[in-house]
Structure formats: C-alpha cells, structure tokens
C-alpha cells in the first residue's frame, strides 16, 4: 500500500503489516513497489519480511507503481486548453503497459468538451465529462472504477484534485494528514500510496504529471501501432507488411484516415511518436 524509508506497508486479510524487504531484492535490482502483490512472513517478534513478489501485470518506472488496471487521464476544457498530442501519448503509454486508458474531461461546466470527447470515443476509449455540478457523471466514473486499481494523471490546473475530492470525499483529509506527518507539502513529497476506498484502490501519486510518462515510457516503433485501438481493424491489411502507416502507398490505416474512420489528430500524434522512436533500438528503450 505504501513504501517509505525502507519500510513497506502491506495489507493482508484486513490488517496492515510493516515490513522490510529481503536483501536479495536489492541485489537483483527488483525491489517491491506500491501495488505489488507479495508474500510475507510474520514473525512473533521483529519486523515482517517480504519474501516474494508475485508476477506483475505491469510496472511504471515513475511513479513506481505496479498492477495498475486503469490510467485516468484528466484534461480540462479551459485553463489549460486540452493538448491532444499529450493525451494521445498518455493513452498509448497506458495501452503499451497493459492498462486501460480513460479520459476525463474536467471543467465541462465552463466550456463544453463534446468535441474532444468525440475524438476519444471514436478511438474506442472510455470518456467522462465531469464538472462540480454533474454528480451523475462522477457517479458513473466511480462505478467504472470499482473493483479496479487506478492511477490518476494530469498536469497542473486541470482539476485533478477537484475530481478526486468529488469521487472520494474522505481522500483529501487522509492524504493531507499523511503529507503533514511527513513535514512536507503534498506536491513536493514523492511518497506513493494506495488507498482502498469506495470499493477500489486509488493510487495517490503527488507530482505525477504527464511529463513522467512522456519521459519514462517510450514505445518501440513496432509496438506503437497496437497502442492506438482504432488502428486494430485495419492492421495486417496494408499492401506492404513493413508498412509504418506514415505515408506509404497502399496503407490501410491511411485509407481509413481518408474515409474518416480515424481522426486526423490521432494519426498526427501517431506519426509524431513514430518519428521520435524510429531510429532508437529496442534495447535503448529499456534502459
């Protein structure tokens, strides 16, 4: 649930155990991270010990999180304006990490976000349009998240804190107490924590912005095409098997773009991301 100062706090059978990790984890370079499923030993005295890390569904480098089911990408209609290229990078990074991307458009009461919403709905991505006066949409999002482990990301000013307070009224008090206990401001600490609340696990990740995913989650050029869900019906139908879907003759993706089946902004983001990594070797991406 949380790691701080070399201690790991593990929830098991309704109890929380303060644990140390075996030295073998440090030697292997594979230390436990928040969200890991682990096996622990519980001695009669002294600290509990993490004995084994169970296989992970996924793992983010920064923030260090494992087994995330849903990445909630929060953008706003105004102040700041939605940056589609950044949102596209986030959704692709989520798919590449075996997470389901969800786009939440905030400040929908100030300016209507239907145009942005339609881009992602057509791309096969779940979209929620939230505002403080729309409890029904917040309840729909909360229902979607129940039973899942979710992390929220979004740049400063998009209303992520307001959204979290709407969804989980008690979360603000809890995270505030923890930050005060640490003696640091909430936005300067790097402590990552999971909260079990309202039937789901929510990762509190102070400072987690879209910059983190852009910097640490580069996608191999061969895998990138699979990170855009709307490309899937057309993959394998291009004239050439080596098609990069950028400007090639006989490309089925480009035909779908021309037919209006793929949104131009989404393909533009794909091309930009492809060009960023086309000359990078797969082993370099894993560094």
One Martini backbone bead per residue (centre of mass of N, CA, C, O) as a GRO file, in nm:
protein
  287
    1UNK     BB    1   0.052   0.065  -0.015
    2UNK     BB    2   0.348   0.150   0.101
    3UNK     BB    3   0.664   0.342   0.078
    4UNK     BB    4   0.909   0.420   0.348
    5UNK     BB    5   1.222   0.419   0.460
    6UNK     BB    6   1.236   0.089   0.392
    7UNK     BB    7   0.928   0.056   0.422
    8UNK     BB    8   0.649  -0.178   0.410
    9UNK     BB    9   0.292  -0.166   0.344
   10UNK     BB   10   0.078  -0.444   0.412
   11UNK     BB   11  -0.216  -0.585   0.293
   12UNK     BB   12  -0.382  -0.839   0.508
   13UNK     BB   13  -0.673  -0.943   0.607
   14UNK     BB   14  -0.730  -0.629   0.710
   15UNK     BB   15  -0.426  -0.584   0.753
   16UNK     BB   16  -0.128  -0.402   0.855
   17UNK     BB   17   0.215  -0.438   0.754
   18UNK     BB   18   0.541  -0.397   0.864
   19UNK     BB   19   0.811  -0.407   0.628
   20UNK     BB   20   1.078  -0.586   0.501
   21UNK     BB   21   1.323  -0.648   0.267
   22UNK     BB   22   1.500  -0.854   0.116
   23UNK     BB   23   1.824  -0.840  -0.002
   24UNK     BB   24   1.773  -0.982  -0.279
   25UNK     BB   25   1.624  -0.750  -0.415
   26UNK     BB   26   1.854  -0.542  -0.432
   27UNK     BB   27   2.053  -0.724  -0.592
   28UNK     BB   28   1.842  -0.758  -0.842
   29UNK     BB   29   1.672  -0.476  -0.882
   30UNK     BB   30   1.377  -0.588  -0.744
   31UNK     BB   31   1.180  -0.401  -0.590
   32UNK     BB   32   0.928  -0.312  -0.423
   33UNK     BB   33   0.602  -0.181  -0.508
   34UNK     BB   34   0.335  -0.017  -0.541
   35UNK     BB   35   0.092  -0.286  -0.602
   36UNK     BB   36   0.210  -0.527  -0.508
   37UNK     BB   37   0.221  -0.870  -0.490
   38UNK     BB   38   0.281  -1.048  -0.182
   39UNK     BB   39   0.496  -1.232   0.030
   40UNK     BB   40   0.483  -1.296   0.384
   41UNK     BB   41   0.638  -1.281   0.700
   42UNK     BB   42   0.529  -1.354   1.052
   43UNK     BB   43   0.664  -1.285   1.327
   44UNK     BB   44   0.661  -1.266   1.674
   45UNK     BB   45   0.920  -1.084   1.624
   46UNK     BB   46   0.965  -0.816   1.465
   47UNK     BB   47   0.985  -0.793   1.136
   48UNK     BB   48   0.848  -0.820   0.860
   49UNK     BB   49   0.868  -1.007   0.541
   50UNK     BB   50   0.952  -0.994   0.212
   51UNK     BB   51   0.970  -1.285  -0.001
   52UNK     BB   52   0.764  -1.216  -0.251
   53UNK     BB   53   0.706  -1.138  -0.594
   54UNK     BB   54   0.456  -1.128  -0.788
   55UNK     BB   55   0.340  -1.121  -1.079
   56UNK     BB   56   0.314  -0.869  -1.317
   57UNK     BB   57   0.119  -0.669  -1.520
   58UNK     BB   58   0.277  -0.401  -1.433
   59UNK     BB   59   0.520  -0.112  -1.469
   60UNK     BB   60   0.624   0.184  -1.340
   61UNK     BB   61   0.883   0.400  -1.300
   62UNK     BB   62   0.724   0.697  -1.304
   63UNK     BB   63   0.581   0.610  -1.086
   64UNK     BB   64   0.612   0.351  -0.858
   65UNK     BB   65   0.407   0.107  -1.016
   66UNK     BB   66   0.170  -0.167  -0.984
   67UNK     BB   67  -0.108  -0.312  -1.121
   68UNK     BB   68  -0.256  -0.131  -1.323
   69UNK     BB   69  -0.570  -0.093  -1.473
   70UNK     BB   70  -0.617   0.235  -1.458
   71UNK     BB   71  -0.577   0.530  -1.657
   72UNK     BB   72  -0.639   0.859  -1.553
   73UNK     BB   73  -0.698   1.122  -1.783
   74UNK     BB   74  -0.668   1.461  -1.714
   75UNK     BB   75  -0.862   1.719  -1.864
   76UNK     BB   76  -0.929   2.045  -1.991
   77UNK     BB   77  -1.112   2.292  -2.157
   78UNK     BB   78  -0.971   2.506  -1.960
   79UNK     BB   79  -0.718   2.615  -1.796
   80UNK     BB   80  -0.611   2.431  -1.973
   81UNK     BB   81  -0.588   2.336  -2.272
   82UNK     BB   82  -0.615   2.079  -2.469
   83UNK     BB   83  -0.361   1.826  -2.534
   84UNK     BB   84  -0.369   1.588  -2.767
   85UNK     BB   85  -0.079   1.481  -2.784
   86UNK     BB   86  -0.059   1.410  -2.482
   87UNK     BB   87  -0.302   1.224  -2.458
   88UNK     BB   88  -0.199   1.019  -2.669
   89UNK     BB   89   0.051   0.935  -2.510
   90UNK     BB   90  -0.104   0.826  -2.265
   91UNK     BB   91  -0.280   0.611  -2.401
   92UNK     BB   92  -0.042   0.454  -2.523
   93UNK     BB   93   0.107   0.392  -2.258
   94UNK     BB   94  -0.118   0.230  -2.134
   95UNK     BB   95  -0.145   0.005  -2.345
   96UNK     BB   96   0.161  -0.078  -2.331
   97UNK     BB   97   0.099  -0.143  -1.999
   98UNK     BB   98  -0.176  -0.288  -1.956
   99UNK     BB   99  -0.378  -0.043  -1.963
  100UNK     BB  100  -0.667   0.143  -1.915
  101UNK     BB  101  -0.781   0.411  -2.077
  102UNK     BB  102  -0.899   0.728  -1.937
  103UNK     BB  103  -1.102   1.011  -2.011
  104UNK     BB  104  -1.112   1.326  -1.836
  105UNK     BB  105  -1.332   1.600  -1.858
  106UNK     BB  106  -1.297   1.907  -1.735
  107UNK     BB  107  -1.486   2.192  -1.706
  108UNK     BB  108  -1.774   2.148  -1.855
  109UNK     BB  109  -1.919   2.413  -1.737
  110UNK     BB  110  -1.743   2.627  -1.895
  111UNK     BB  111  -1.677   2.414  -2.136
  112UNK     BB  112  -1.746   2.225  -2.389
  113UNK     BB  113  -1.622   1.869  -2.451
  114UNK     BB  114  -1.735   1.713  -2.706
  115UNK     BB  115  -1.508   1.721  -2.919
  116UNK     BB  116  -1.301   1.561  -2.755
  117UNK     BB  117  -1.475   1.318  -2.682
  118UNK     BB  118  -1.518   1.210  -2.976
  119UNK     BB  119  -1.232   1.128  -3.038
  120UNK     BB  120  -1.217   0.897  -2.811
  121UNK     BB  121  -1.468   0.738  -2.871
  122UNK     BB  122  -1.379   0.666  -3.167
  123UNK     BB  123  -1.112   0.519  -3.036
  124UNK     BB  124  -1.223   0.335  -2.782
  125UNK     BB  125  -1.248   0.543  -2.539
  126UNK     BB  126  -1.319   0.623  -2.233
  127UNK     BB  127  -1.554   0.889  -2.136
  128UNK     BB  128  -1.554   1.179  -1.912
  129UNK     BB  129  -1.777   1.454  -1.813
  130UNK     BB  130  -1.678   1.690  -1.574
  131UNK     BB  131  -1.847   1.854  -1.293
  132UNK     BB  132  -1.958   1.991  -0.999
  133UNK     BB  133  -2.278   1.971  -1.123
  134UNK     BB  134  -2.213   1.644  -1.202
  135UNK     BB  135  -2.285   1.366  -1.030
  136UNK     BB  136  -2.354   1.145  -1.238
  137UNK     BB  137  -2.071   1.129  -1.376
  138UNK     BB  138  -1.913   1.063  -1.122
  139UNK     BB  139  -2.069   0.799  -1.062
  140UNK     BB  140  -1.990   0.658  -1.324
  141UNK     BB  141  -1.687   0.655  -1.266
  142UNK     BB  142  -1.696   0.508  -0.996
  143UNK     BB  143  -1.825   0.250  -1.111
  144UNK     BB  144  -1.590   0.187  -1.307
  145UNK     BB  145  -1.359   0.165  -1.068
  146UNK     BB  146  -1.470  -0.065  -0.938
  147UNK     BB  147  -1.230  -0.317  -0.865
  148UNK     BB  148  -0.989  -0.123  -0.914
  149UNK     BB  149  -0.667  -0.002  -1.018
  150UNK     BB  150  -0.589   0.349  -0.989
  151UNK     BB  151  -0.450   0.619  -1.186
  152UNK     BB  152  -0.375   0.966  -1.174
  153UNK     BB  153  -0.344   1.208  -1.444
  154UNK     BB  154  -0.220   1.553  -1.457
  155UNK     BB  155  -0.186   1.864  -1.499
  156UNK     BB  156  -0.170   2.159  -1.390
  157UNK     BB  157  -0.514   2.280  -1.361
  158UNK     BB  158  -0.730   2.038  -1.445
  159UNK     BB  159  -0.874   1.914  -1.168
  160UNK     BB  160  -0.786   1.658  -1.002
  161UNK     BB  161  -0.858   1.727  -0.708
  162UNK     BB  162  -1.157   1.785  -0.753
  163UNK     BB  163  -1.225   1.505  -0.857
  164UNK     BB  164  -1.132   1.338  -0.610
  165UNK     BB  165  -1.326   1.481  -0.410
  166UNK     BB  166  -1.584   1.387  -0.551
  167UNK     BB  167  -1.531   1.078  -0.535
  168UNK     BB  168  -1.343   1.119  -0.248
  169UNK     BB  169  -1.407   1.292   0.030
  170UNK     BB  170  -1.180   1.146   0.228
  171UNK     BB  171  -0.901   1.170   0.081
  172UNK     BB  172  -0.796   1.455   0.147
  173UNK     BB  173  -0.755   1.414   0.450
  174UNK     BB  174  -0.560   1.176   0.438
  175UNK     BB  175  -0.334   1.304   0.260
  176UNK     BB  176  -0.288   1.549   0.438
  177UNK     BB  177  -0.196   1.400   0.691
  178UNK     BB  178   0.050   1.266   0.566
  179UNK     BB  179   0.203   1.519   0.474
  180UNK     BB  180   0.222   1.643   0.758
  181UNK     BB  181   0.383   1.410   0.884
  182UNK     BB  182   0.631   1.453   0.682
  183UNK     BB  183   0.678   1.778   0.653
  184UNK     BB  184   0.539   1.815   0.367
  185UNK     BB  185   0.429   1.895   0.086
  186UNK     BB  186   0.222   1.740  -0.132
  187UNK     BB  187   0.396   1.845  -0.403
  188UNK     BB  188   0.695   1.728  -0.294
  189UNK     BB  189   0.633   1.456  -0.244
  190UNK     BB  190   0.714   1.092  -0.333
  191UNK     BB  191   0.486   0.951  -0.210
  192UNK     BB  192   0.331   0.639  -0.255
  193UNK     BB  193  -0.027   0.551  -0.249
  194UNK     BB  194  -0.278   0.330  -0.140
  195UNK     BB  195  -0.638   0.338  -0.157
  196UNK     BB  196  -0.911   0.197   0.009
  197UNK     BB  197  -1.200   0.309  -0.176
  198UNK     BB  198  -1.509   0.266  -0.286
  199UNK     BB  199  -1.411  -0.029  -0.406
  200UNK     BB  200  -1.111   0.088  -0.454
  201UNK     BB  201  -0.793   0.159  -0.590
  202UNK     BB  202  -0.594   0.449  -0.511
  203UNK     BB  203  -0.342   0.639  -0.647
  204UNK     BB  204  -0.122   0.842  -0.471
  205UNK     BB  205   0.063   1.083  -0.691
  206UNK     BB  206   0.261   1.310  -0.629
  207UNK     BB  207   0.366   1.471  -0.927
  208UNK     BB  208   0.195   1.326  -1.139
  209UNK     BB  209   0.265   1.363  -1.473
  210UNK     BB  210   0.290   1.360  -1.812
  211UNK     BB  211   0.600   1.379  -1.811
  212UNK     BB  212   0.669   1.102  -1.699
  213UNK     BB  213   0.561   0.930  -1.936
  214UNK     BB  214   0.723   1.068  -2.164
  215UNK     BB  215   1.009   0.999  -2.040
  216UNK     BB  216   0.962   0.668  -1.943
  217UNK     BB  217   0.742   0.573  -2.197
  218UNK     BB  218   0.866   0.442  -2.444
  219UNK     BB  219   0.785   0.324  -2.779
  220UNK     BB  220   0.807   0.092  -2.990
  221UNK     BB  221   0.761   0.103  -3.328
  222UNK     BB  222   0.624  -0.188  -3.351
  223UNK     BB  223   0.404  -0.125  -3.108
  224UNK     BB  224   0.249   0.143  -3.165
  225UNK     BB  225   0.003   0.044  -3.341
  226UNK     BB  226  -0.129  -0.108  -3.077
  227UNK     BB  227  -0.189   0.185  -2.914
  228UNK     BB  228  -0.427   0.222  -3.135
  229UNK     BB  229  -0.736   0.098  -3.137
  230UNK     BB  230  -0.839   0.208  -3.430
  231UNK     BB  231  -0.626   0.027  -3.598
  232UNK     BB  232  -0.698  -0.278  -3.566
  233UNK     BB  233  -0.897  -0.341  -3.818
  234UNK     BB  234  -0.630  -0.275  -4.031
  235UNK     BB  235  -0.432  -0.469  -3.953
  236UNK     BB  236  -0.276  -0.651  -4.219
  237UNK     BB  237  -0.392  -0.469  -4.494
  238UNK     BB  238  -0.146  -0.389  -4.620
  239UNK     BB  239   0.059  -0.402  -4.890
  240UNK     BB  240   0.287  -0.381  -4.671
  241UNK     BB  241   0.438  -0.536  -4.398
  242UNK     BB  242   0.634  -0.268  -4.338
  243UNK     BB  243   0.431  -0.071  -4.256
  244UNK     BB  244   0.412   0.256  -4.081
  245UNK     BB  245   0.165   0.456  -4.130
  246UNK     BB  246   0.254   0.743  -4.273
  247UNK     BB  247   0.308   0.734  -4.636
  248UNK     BB  248   0.226   0.475  -4.767
  249UNK     BB  249   0.152   0.270  -5.005
  250UNK     BB  250  -0.134   0.090  -4.930
  251UNK     BB  251  -0.251   0.205  -4.666
  252UNK     BB  252  -0.509   0.132  -4.447
  253UNK     BB  253  -0.491   0.363  -4.245
  254UNK     BB  254  -0.499   0.597  -4.452
  255UNK     BB  255  -0.774   0.517  -4.564
  256UNK     BB  256  -0.930   0.552  -4.297
  257UNK     BB  257  -0.861   0.848  -4.273
  258UNK     BB  258  -0.996   0.937  -4.543
  259UNK     BB  259  -1.285   0.804  -4.442
  260UNK     BB  260  -1.312   0.893  -4.119
  261UNK     BB  261  -1.226   0.652  -3.907
  262UNK     BB  262  -0.981   0.843  -3.845
  263UNK     BB  263  -0.844   1.080  -3.666
  264UNK     BB  264  -0.617   1.319  -3.741
  265UNK     BB  265  -0.490   1.368  -3.457
  266UNK     BB  266  -0.413   1.072  -3.406
  267UNK     BB  267  -0.224   1.034  -3.648
  268UNK     BB  268  -0.032   1.265  -3.583
  269UNK     BB  269   0.064   1.140  -3.317
  270UNK     BB  270   0.175   0.882  -3.431
  271UNK     BB  271   0.390   1.009  -3.617
  272UNK     BB  272   0.544   1.160  -3.397
  273UNK     BB  273   0.613   0.904  -3.229
  274UNK     BB  274   0.758   0.750  -3.452
  275UNK     BB  275   0.983   0.964  -3.507
  276UNK     BB  276   1.108   0.946  -3.218
  277UNK     BB  277   1.174   0.603  -3.248
  278UNK     BB  278   1.285   0.493  -3.529
  279UNK     BB  279   1.615   0.517  -3.429
  280UNK     BB  280   1.551   0.330  -3.188
  281UNK     BB  281   1.647   0.081  -3.001
  282UNK     BB  282   1.502  -0.147  -2.798
  283UNK     BB  283   1.735  -0.148  -2.577
  284UNK     BB  284   1.718   0.163  -2.523
  285UNK     BB  285   1.421   0.167  -2.399
  286UNK     BB  286   1.514  -0.018  -2.135
  287UNK     BB  287   1.704   0.190  -1.969
   0.00000   0.00000   0.00000
